[in-house]
Amino acid sequence: MQSLWCASFRPKYSEGWNKWVSVAMLGGTAYSLSFIHAIAMTTSTPLVPWWYFLPLTVHFGWTTAATLVNLNGSVAMEPSMSDATIVAVGHGSALAATALGLALGPSSPAYALTLAWALAACADGMTKRLNDLTSQQNQSQSLKSGAKVQRLLCWAGSALCAGASIVPFLV
């Protein structure tokens, strides 16, 4: 799936229905890595410790976040999408990443921390996006207010995912 994503993440696949191919391939990569992650979390032994799988767990978190980011990019590039749809998909993605981090964080701190990092990066990116939207007179108010809420959702999600990652160390 990773190789297919690399092949589909090209300029000729950035228009029309083709732009959804890279989102699907990246989502398939995350989905495939989730199986490796599940095995790693349940089969750790002294001969094969959990940290052998740490790079794959981080990659699983990264591809999860990247899938959501690419989905948002594809939605935003679609000329027929309304501002409300773009904002709703963005908010839904931040909530989905947070929910995944909270669900897997107690059993996989590295996954939750990877999502926390990605959400913080998105929040920082939204700060830059807000500055751009403020300087453009013709941007809709719904996009501006949606970006503000999106930034808050990402910061909150980042904090929650980071918090979920420390649960195993508290018990």
C-alpha positions in Angstrom: 0.0 0.0 0.0 2.9 2.4 0.8 4.4 1.8 -2.6 1.0 2.4 -4.3 0.6 5.6 -2.4 4.0 6.8 -3.5 3.0 6.0 -7.1 -0.3 7.8 -6.8 1.0 10.9 -5.1 2.0 12.6 -8.3 0.8 15.7 -10.1 -1.2 13.7 -12.7 -3.3 12.3 -9.9 -4.1 15.6 -8.3 -7.3 16.4 -10.4 -10.7 14.9 -10.6 -11.4 11.6 -9.1 -7.7 10.7 -9.3 -7.0 12.8 -6.2 -8.9 10.3 -4.1 -6.5 7.4 -5.1 -3.7 8.7 -2.9 -6.1 9.1 0.0 -7.2 5.5 -0.4 -3.7 4.2 -0.7 -2.5 6.1 2.3 -5.5 4.9 4.3 -4.7 1.4 3.2 -1.2 1.8 4.5 -2.5 2.8 7.9 -5.0 0.0 7.9 -2.3 -2.5 7.0 0.0 -1.2 9.7 -2.8 -1.5 12.3 -2.6 -5.3 11.9 1.2 -5.3 12.5 0.6 -2.9 15.5 -2.0 -5.2 17.0 0.3 -8.2 16.7 3.2 -6.3 18.2 1.1 -5.2 21.2 -0.1 -8.7 21.9 3.0 -10.8 21.2 5.7 -9.0 23.0 8.2 -11.5 24.6 11.6 -11.2 26.1 13.1 -12.4 22.8 11.0 -9.9 20.8 10.4 -6.9 23.0 7.7 -4.3 22.1 10.2 -1.6 21.2 11.3 -3.7 18.2 8.0 -2.6 16.7 8.3 1.1 17.8 9.2 2.4 14.3 6.2 0.6 12.8 3.9 2.0 15.5 5.1 5.5 14.8 4.6 5.0 11.1 1.1 3.7 11.8 0.4 6.9 13.7 1.9 9.1 11.0 0.0 7.3 8.2 -3.2 7.7 10.2 -2.7 11.4 10.5 -1.5 11.8 6.9 -4.6 10.0 5.6 -6.8 12.5 7.4 -4.7 15.5 6.2 -4.8 14.2 2.6 -8.5 13.6 2.8 -9.0 17.2 3.9 -6.8 18.4 1.1 -8.8 16.5 -1.5 -12.1 17.8 -0.1 -10.8 21.4 -0.1 -9.5 21.1 -3.7 -12.9 19.9 -4.9 -14.5 22.9 -6.7 -18.1 21.7 -5.9 -17.5 21.4 -2.1 -19.2 24.0 0.0 -17.4 25.9 2.8 -19.6 24.1 5.3 -18.5 20.7 4.0 -14.8 21.6 4.1 -15.2 22.8 7.7 -17.1 19.8 8.7 -14.6 17.3 7.3 -11.8 19.2 9.0 -13.5 19.2 12.3 -14.4 15.5 11.9 -10.8 14.6 11.1 -9.5 16.3 14.2 -12.1 14.5 16.3 -11.3 11.2 14.6 -7.6 11.6 15.3 -8.3 12.5 18.9 -10.6 9.5 19.3 -8.1 7.1 17.9 -5.3 8.5 20.1 -7.6 8.2 23.2 -8.6 4.7 22.3 -5.2 3.3 21.5 -3.1 5.6 23.8 -3.3 3.6 27.0 -2.1 0.5 25.2 0.2 2.3 22.7 1.8 5.5 24.0 3.9 5.9 20.9 0.8 5.9 18.6 -0.9 8.5 20.8 2.2 10.7 20.9 2.5 10.5 17.2 -1.1 11.7 16.8 -0.5 14.3 19.5 2.5 15.6 17.4 0.4 15.6 14.2 -2.5 17.4 15.8 -0.1 20.1 17.2 1.4 20.5 13.8 -2.0 20.9 12.3 -3.0 23.5 15.0 0.2 25.4 14.2 -0.6 25.2 10.5 -4.1 26.6 11.2 -2.5 29.6 12.9 -0.6 30.3 9.6 -3.8 29.6 7.6 -5.8 32.0 9.8 -3.2 34.7 9.1 -3.6 34.1 5.3 -7.4 34.1 5.5 -7.4 37.4 7.5 -5.3 39.1 4.9 -7.6 38.0 2.0 -10.7 40.1 1.8 -12.7 37.7 -0.4 -12.6 34.7 2.0 -15.8 33.7 3.6 -16.5 34.3 7.2 -17.4 30.6 7.7 -13.9 29.5 6.6 -12.3 31.9 9.0 -14.5 30.9 12.0 -14.1 27.2 11.0 -10.3 27.6 11.0 -10.4 29.1 14.5 -12.5 26.2 15.8 -10.2 23.7 13.9 -7.2 25.2 15.6 -8.8 24.7 19.0 -9.9 21.2 18.2 -6.4 20.3 17.1 -4.7 21.8 20.2 -7.2 20.0 22.5 -6.8 16.8 20.6 -3.1 17.0 20.9 -3.3 17.5 24.7 -5.7 14.7 25.1 -3.7 12.3 23.0 -0.5 13.2 25.0 -2.4 12.7 28.2 -3.7 9.3 27.0 -0.1 8.2 26.3 0.9 8.6 30.0 -1.9 6.5 31.4 0.2 3.3 31.3 2.8 4.9 33.4 0.3 6.0 36.1 -1.1 2.6 36.8 
